[in-house]
Amino acid sequence: MVELDTVLTELGEFGRFQAFTYLLICLPVFFSAANSLTYVFTAGVPPYRCFVPGCDDDENSDFSQPWLAVAIPPAAPTGPYQPAQCQRFVRNGTGCVPSAFDTNRQEACDKWVFYPGEKTIVNEWGITCLDNQWKLSLVGTLHFAGILIGSLLCGYLADRFGRKLVLVGSLVLMSVTGIAQAVSPSYLVFQFFVLLNAIGTSGVYPLAFILGVELVGPTKREMSSMVINYFYAVGEASVGLFAWLFDEWQSLQLIVSVPPIFFIAYYWVVPESVRWLLTQKQNLQAKKIVQKAARTNGVHLSQDILNSFDEGSQSDSDSEEKKEHAQGLMQSARALFRSKRLIFRSLYLFFIWAANAFVYYGLSVNSTSLGGDKYLNFSMVCLAEIPGYSLAWLCLHKGRRPSLCGFMLLCAVTCLAAAFIPQDSQTGILILFLTGKVGITASFGIIYVYTAELYPTPMRSASVGACSMMARFGAMVAPFAPLLSIYSAPLPLLLFGSVSLVAALLGLLLPETVGTLLPDNVNQAEALCDAS
């Protein structure tokens, strides 16, 4: 039987073959990250004001006019004058002078003038005013709903048809539906393609991770796992740069959606998952990939390694093993539901995962509402994930529980502090905001490893999957959080800080797992509490 880690010892842990494959795999990760956050700008709200009949030109109206203050009430009672977006004074005369408007009466607008330059779906389909804000937030929610559907679908398809085929299919779907968004004739059609695009996007990162990391040797896996996350963070940050360079939302959508179509060439360039081939009894194909890697790396594999690919993979006992695994899974599930300790542990983890996703994505979406340059703010918040993942990597071995709770507490404190700083202190708010994103990113990086160590072996994969699903629900709510700023600017930050604080406190109720063996059954999982 083939022992892949033994093969990698002879093959070289990160030779030329692995490095080339890894680099190829990181490129689609960059574009999947970009596709996952374009909605922040395509569904962003550009500056606009009421159209004033008799003053504005029907064909070519300027956003700034000297008579605005007499025709349109201020958007806020204090501060520099900014025209209201959806209300204007009732006209009671002719011209654009104070006597032509009754400042004691207001009426709703039915037409708008947009600031020149930035163009989003708000301009495209007139999604204006408070009554329609939910339509913009729904774009992000539908995206994360698609991620949830795609995660379940792609996992099943990848197990059945192979990692490489489903990765290429996901990339093509992501590209085609992204382009379709840019040419959508209506809001409903646009939303339909948002959902499909997210389904495609959801399959890229996990499958790319498997293909890129599985042929890397054991001592290099942590490094390779971290670098692929760096590509993801840079891909997210690139959306801010592209949105700044291209004013129109269609151009932004196309610049991140057209290039991935060329990844269809990966079907012939990137090797299939060796582990998957072995599970499918396709040992000859697996052997060819390993031999090609050896030639590229300039190494000679021992005859014992080569012969191991010809010995099969215990096909006669596979069905019996699957049956025993299914029986063990059912027994562990029944035992877990009888364990009050593990039920509460699961409830704590469900909230922590949902809180992490809610705050993680909520901070990204809310970054464009901070003072200053929204494009720079967004990119900086995304790039803050790089030190976040790095800190998670460095602190993981110091203790799972203190690291997880400490980073969530850091996020809570900085978000709450930013909420109480005067709104004109833009630099201070941004620094705290970025620190909060570092904290929640590190927390998110730790929770994956930590959760897997808290459940017994038969339930481990299913339990991590259930927690990940709860995270998707948290992410689906996140796009609506910025709407709270309509009522009070600090409210989103107060919410992010409060949710992080509760999650940090619940994390203290979890057992420590550093230095313990992975639990193989429910009794051992329960005993973790006693060990801590």
Disulfide bonds with the S-S distance in Angstrom:
Cys50-Cys109 1.24
Cys55-Cys96 2.05
Cys86-Cys129 1.89
